[in-house]
Amino acid sequence: MKTIALTGAVALAVMAPAAYAAPTITFAGGSGTTAAGTTVFQNFDSYAPGTLIGTKTYALDANSSNGARPAFGSTGNFASVVGGGKYSVDFGATNVFSFVLGSLDTFNKLTLLFSDNSTVTYLGGQIIGGLSFISGDQHSALSNGVVTYRTNGGPLIVGATFSSTSNSFEIDNLARGGVPEPATWALMILGFGAIGGAVRSRRRVAANA
């Protein structure tokens, strides 16, 4: 299996928070492995094939005609957002969001929601960082693989909406995780320092008593 790993920043992302750079996008074409350090929280296998899970969005298996299973990394069910459809998911705040992408089309759209209620929207090739792809190709590593979004010190990602104006937008294995941002680590260290200082202060008071 040929793997293409490319990274790009999306200059055309709309509604990006003014104070921060847009998330960094990594597309691993031909790969089915979500980003290191992430945990899959939705693989759609808990639904019976054909179940409606969003606006014109279905959990499907390989036998369905409403969408094509992503070429890499997808087993069991996957989700297909058909024309005019939308699928939204909320999750715990994270600096890394990753998922398996199938047969990317020019009419697919992804909107990320951040902890400060701002959003960034990606259209077609912007979803994979503006890289070249073959629209709708069900087998090419240029159009099938794993896409990962990492924040750049700005608000954490808390949700995503997948939509499409035509058939279809296929996804699987939504994952989140990653290490805390440096600012989060700093706050944690300060917190531990404050706790340690309080413990030492109480010990001194107890000793003097």
C-alpha positions as CSV (number, residue, x, y, z in Angstrom):
1,M,0.0,0.0,0.0
2,K,1.4,3.3,-1.1
3,T,1.3,6.1,1.5
4,I,1.5,9.7,0.7
5,A,2.0,12.0,3.7
6,L,1.8,15.7,3.0
7,T,1.3,18.7,5.2
8,G,-0.2,22.0,4.2
9,A,-1.7,25.1,5.7
10,V,-5.1,26.2,4.2
11,A,-4.9,29.8,3.2
12,L,-8.5,29.8,1.9
13,A,-10.2,28.6,5.1
14,V,-13.0,30.9,5.9
15,M,-14.0,32.4,9.2
16,A,-10.7,31.5,10.8
17,P,-10.1,33.2,14.2
18,A,-8.3,36.5,13.6
19,A,-5.9,36.1,16.5
20,Y,-4.6,32.6,15.6
21,A,-3.4,30.7,12.5
22,A,-5.8,28.2,11.0
23,P,-5.2,24.6,12.1
24,T,-2.3,22.7,10.5
25,I,-3.7,20.0,8.1
26,T,-1.9,16.7,7.5
27,F,-3.2,14.3,4.9
28,A,-1.8,10.8,4.8
29,G,-3.1,9.5,1.5
30,G,-3.3,5.8,1.2
31,S,-3.2,5.4,5.0
32,G,-6.0,4.1,7.2
33,T,-4.3,4.8,10.6
34,T,-5.6,7.8,12.5
35,A,-3.1,10.2,14.1
36,A,-0.7,8.9,16.7
37,G,-2.0,9.6,20.3
38,T,-5.6,9.9,19.2
39,T,-8.5,7.6,20.1
40,V,-11.4,6.7,17.8
41,F,-14.7,7.8,19.4
42,Q,-17.0,7.1,16.4
43,N,-16.7,4.2,13.9
44,F,-20.4,3.9,13.1
45,D,-20.4,0.2,13.9
46,S,-23.0,0.5,16.6
47,Y,-25.7,1.3,13.9
48,A,-27.5,-1.1,11.7
49,P,-26.5,-0.5,8.1
50,G,-28.9,2.0,6.5
51,T,-29.6,3.8,9.7
52,L,-30.2,7.5,9.3
53,I,-27.8,9.2,11.7
54,G,-28.0,12.9,10.6
55,T,-29.7,15.0,7.9
56,K,-29.5,12.8,4.8
57,T,-26.6,11.0,6.5
58,Y,-26.5,7.2,6.8
59,A,-24.4,4.5,8.5
60,L,-23.6,2.1,5.7
61,D,-21.7,-1.1,5.0
62,A,-19.8,-2.2,1.9
63,N,-23.0,-3.4,0.2
64,S,-24.7,0.0,0.1
65,S,-25.3,2.0,-3.1
66,N,-25.5,5.4,-1.2
67,G,-21.8,5.7,-0.8
68,A,-18.4,4.0,-1.3
69,R,-16.5,2.7,1.6
70,P,-13.2,4.7,2.1
71,A,-10.4,2.8,0.4
72,F,-8.1,2.6,3.3
73,G,-8.6,1.8,7.0
74,S,-12.4,1.4,7.0
75,T,-14.0,-1.8,8.2
76,G,-17.5,-2.5,9.3
77,N,-19.7,0.5,8.8
78,F,-18.8,4.0,7.6
79,A,-20.9,7.2,7.3
80,S,-22.1,8.7,4.0
81,V,-23.5,12.3,3.8
82,V,-25.5,12.3,0.6
83,G,-26.5,15.4,-1.4
84,G,-28.0,18.1,0.8
85,G,-27.1,16.2,3.9
86,K,-25.2,17.1,7.1
87,Y,-23.7,15.2,10.0
88,S,-22.5,17.1,13.1
89,V,-20.6,15.7,16.0
90,D,-19.5,17.3,19.3
91,F,-16.6,15.9,21.4
92,G,-14.3,16.9,24.3
93,A,-11.9,19.8,23.6
94,T,-8.8,18.6,21.8
95,N,-5.9,20.0,19.9
96,V,-6.0,17.1,17.4
97,F,-8.9,15.8,15.3
98,S,-8.4,13.0,12.8
99,F,-10.6,10.8,10.6
100,V,-10.6,8.4,7.6
101,L,-11.7,10.1,4.4
102,G,-13.1,8.4,1.4
103,S,-13.3,9.5,-2.3
104,L,-13.0,13.2,-1.6
105,D,-15.2,15.4,-3.9
106,T,-15.1,19.0,-4.8
107,F,-18.6,19.5,-3.3
108,N,-17.7,18.1,0.1
109,K,-17.5,20.6,3.1
110,L,-16.1,20.3,6.6
111,T,-16.7,22.9,9.3
112,L,-14.7,22.7,12.5
113,L,-16.1,24.2,15.7
114,F,-13.7,25.7,18.4
115,S,-14.0,26.2,22.1
116,D,-14.4,30.0,21.6
117,N,-17.4,29.3,19.3
118,S,-15.5,30.3,16.2
119,T,-15.5,28.1,13.1
120,V,-13.3,27.3,10.1
121,T,-14.9,25.9,6.9
122,Y,-13.0,23.9,4.3
123,L,-14.4,23.1,0.8
124,G,-13.2,20.3,-1.5
125,G,-9.5,20.1,-1.6
126,Q,-9.1,22.6,1.3
127,I,-10.2,19.6,3.5
128,I,-6.8,18.0,2.8
129,G,-4.8,21.2,2.9
130,G,-5.2,22.3,-0.7
131,L,-3.4,19.3,-2.1
132,S,-4.2,17.9,-5.6
133,F,-6.7,15.1,-5.6
134,I,-9.0,13.2,-8.1
135,S,-12.5,14.2,-7.3
136,G,-14.7,11.2,-6.4
137,D,-12.0,8.6,-7.0
138,Q,-12.9,5.6,-4.9
139,H,-9.4,4.0,-5.0
140,S,-6.7,6.7,-5.4
141,A,-4.4,7.6,-2.5
142,L,-4.8,11.2,-3.6
143,S,-8.5,11.1,-2.6
144,N,-8.6,8.5,0.2
145,G,-6.7,8.4,3.4
146,V,-6.5,10.0,6.9
147,V,-6.8,13.7,7.4
148,T,-5.7,15.3,10.7
149,Y,-6.2,18.9,12.1
150,R,-3.9,20.3,14.8
151,T,-4.5,23.6,16.5
152,N,-1.7,26.2,16.6
153,G,-1.9,27.4,20.2
154,G,-5.4,28.8,19.6
155,P,-8.9,27.5,20.7
156,L,-9.3,23.8,20.9
157,I,-11.5,21.8,18.5
158,V,-14.8,20.8,20.1
159,G,-16.9,19.7,17.1
160,A,-17.2,19.1,13.4
161,T,-19.9,19.2,10.7
162,F,-19.6,17.2,7.5
163,S,-21.9,18.3,4.6
164,S,-22.2,17.8,0.9
165,T,-24.2,19.3,-1.9
166,S,-24.1,16.1,-3.9
167,N,-23.5,12.4,-3.4
168,S,-21.5,11.8,-1.2
169,F,-19.1,12.6,1.6
170,E,-17.8,9.3,3.1
171,I,-16.0,9.2,6.5
172,D,-15.0,6.7,9.2
173,N,-13.1,6.4,12.4
174,L,-13.4,9.9,13.9
175,A,-10.7,10.3,16.5
176,R,-9.6,12.9,19.0
177,G,-6.7,13.3,21.4
178,G,-3.2,14.6,21.4
179,V,-1.1,16.1,24.1
180,P,-2.2,19.3,25.8
181,E,-1.1,22.6,24.2
182,P,2.0,24.2,25.8
183,A,-0.2,26.8,27.6
184,T,-2.2,24.0,29.1
185,W,1.0,22.3,30.3
186,A,2.1,25.6,31.9
187,L,-1.1,26.0,33.8
188,M,-0.8,22.4,35.0
189,I,2.7,23.0,36.2
190,L,1.7,26.2,38.0
191,G,-1.2,24.3,39.6
192,F,1.0,21.5,40.8
193,G,3.5,24.2,42.1
194,A,0.7,25.9,44.0
195,I,-0.5,22.7,45.5
196,G,3.1,21.8,46.6
197,G,3.5,25.2,48.2
198,A,0.3,24.9,50.1
199,V,1.3,21.5,51.4
200,R,4.7,22.8,52.6
201,S,3.1,25.8,54.2
202,R,0.7,23.6,56.2
203,R,3.6,21.4,57.3
204,R,5.5,24.4,58.6
205,V,2.4,25.6,60.5
206,A,2.0,22.2,62.0
207,A,5.6,22.0,63.0
208,N,5.5,25.4,64.7
209,A,2.4,24.4,66.6
